[in-house]
């Protein structure tokens, strides 16, 4: 993936930074600017091919005029929702096919920070880096589905506005992951009812039906074992692929796999550093902090994100 980084000064400014970068990357900017009440925030509506997204800042404005600011538990950042098309006459939440769930956002903090962009065709991922070694991750676009014309428009984040809950990126949490499915059995916007990501939030990470992922325990191949494996100290042999499955034919069918984004234990890696594995280069970031929480009973919280960088050749 292509990597860029930019500084921002506030949640409102982060919207401007996102607009600038995605416009350079070929995304269409359908709307940008303030709301009718300028105290609410900045809105950005963008699209790529047939995937439409609605972004807006929150937390900077008066809680008396902004519902999200009033309910956000001190959060500041950029909300991202999906839509099916763009309408110039419709308001933010009245865009055709607007999805009010999941409640995805990227945390900007209450001051300046750095936003790292990872871009690959019609899929983007942001990692914000704030004072105190805090990070927040968000991704949206179209998944690289294994079968054409089966959907794939998605949005996911590590945390949710209106909630203090945190989840790993691409886990099938109803508040932090949603994807459009379109196959013979079911078509629509799914928020975890039919789609399974690498980690299921129920039971702090247990995944139903897919092997090698579990919150902890001694079984070979689970995330708990991977996170504690001594063999990870010297390299990237602990890369965990992000694969998504959907209910089909009474079971779980492979739906999409991300070829350039992996989960990796953060124990031996420094945030923002680049590591080489053969001819490949990976940049590694925590999802929340270098270690969150210290309690290792929930090791998936110490899983960071390793991004395969585009070759310089």
C-alpha positions, -999 to +999 in steps of 0.1 A: +000+000+000+011+036-005+019+054+027+016+091+034+015+111+066+001+146+074-002+167+104-036+180+116-045+206+142-081+195+151-109+172+141-121+198+116-087+201+101-084+163+099-114+163+075-096+188+053-065+166+054-085+135+044-102+154+016-068+166+002-052+131+003-081+112-012-087+137-039-051+132-050-057+095-049-085+098-074-116+099-051-144+122-061-153+149-037-191+153-039-195+178-010-172+196+014-179+223+039-198+233+070-234+225+079-262+250+079-252+256+116-215+263+114-210+253+150-217+216+142-186+207+122-173+200+087-188+174+063-172+156+035-190+133+010-167+112-012-170+083-036-149+059-056-166+039-084-199+028-068-188+032-032-201+063-014-191+076+020-202+104+043-176+119+067-180+146+094-160+160+122-174+160+158-163+170+192-151+205+183-184+221+185-210+231+211-227+201+226-259+221+227-262+221+189-244+188+181-259+156+193-227+136+187-206+162+206-231+160+235-230+122+236-194+114+227-179+110+262-152+136+254-143+121+220-130+141+191-127+128+156-142+120+122-173+099+118-175+077+086-208+063+073-217+046+040-243+055+014-255+039-018-253+070-040-249+108-036-277+133-036-269+170-038-303+179-024-302+155+006-287+163+040-259+143+057-280+116+073-306+116+045-282+105+017-297+076-003-289+043+014-273+061+044-261+036+070-265+047+106-248+016+119-220+008+125-209+038+145-173+041+131-150+069+137-113+077+140-102+096+171-082+128+165-078+138+201-085+173+214-054+189+197-029+183+170-017+149+158-004+130+128-025+110+104-009+081+085-027+072+052-024+038+036-040+036+002-045+008-023-069+013-052-104+017-037-094+008-001-080+032+024-069+030+060-060+058+084-040+056+116-040+087+138-011+092+162-017+114+192+002+127+223+008+100+249+014+072+225-023+068+216-035+055+182-068+051+164-075+032+132-102+034+106-106+018+071-132+020+044-137+014+007-143-018-011-129-052+000-110-074-023-138-100-025-130-135-037-161-137-060-170-108-082-203-090-077-208-102-042-206-067-025-177-055-005-183-019+003-173-016+040-163+006+069-145-005+101-128+012+130-111+003+162-136+024+183-171+037+182-185+071+188-212+071+215-193+043+232-161+036+251-158+001+236-128-008+215-124-036+190-097-048+167-100-035+131-122-057+109-137-076+138-174-082+133-186-059+160-219-043+152-206-009+163-173-010+145-177-031+113-202-031+085-201-045+049-225-048+020-232-084+010-248-094-023-250-131-030-276-157-038-288-162-002-288-126+011-283-091-001-280-060+022-259-041+046-246-064+073-232-054+107-220-087+120-251-108+117-238-128+087-202-117+084-173-129+105-140-111+107-107-122+123-120-116+158-155-118+172-162-094+201-187-116+219-166-133+246-137-108+241-126-122+208-140-156+203-147-165+167-174-189+158-166-215+131-132-203+118-101-219+132-069-203+146-085-174+163-095-173+200-090-149+228-066-170+248-059-205+260-033-232+252-047-245+219-022-243+189-030-215+164-052-193+185-045-156+189-035-161+226-008-185+216+004-164+187+006-133+209+028-150+234+050-170+210+087-167+218+095-172+181+081-137+173+110-120+190+133-120+160+110-113+131+076-111+113+068-148+114+037-139+134+018-121+107-019-130+110-039-126+078-072-108+079-098-130+063-136-124+062-163-151+060-200-149+053-228-173+061-237-193+030-251-228+024-255-234+062-218-227+069-191-201+067-178-193+032-147-173+025-157-138+014-126-116+013-089-116+023-068-085+026-034-091+009-016-061+024-030-056+059-021-081+087-024-083+125+009-087+144+018-089+181+034-056+191+057-070+217+088-068+195+079-039+173+081-001+176+051+020+164+057+036+130+088+016+123+095-002+090+106-038+091+119-059+062+111-095+055+129-106+024+121-081-004+089-070+015+087-040+038+061-036+065+051-006+086+037-015+120+013+005+142-006-003+174-044-003+172-046+016+205-013+018+223+019-001+225+003-024+250-035-023+257-044-035+282-015-047+304-037-076+313-026-103+289-058-123+294-070-104+263-040-106+241-058-095+209-056-060+223-019-061+219-022-070+183-010-042+160-014-037+123+014-045+098+009-029+064+028-042+033+043-011+017+043-006-020+077-014-036+100+015-044+112-004-075 
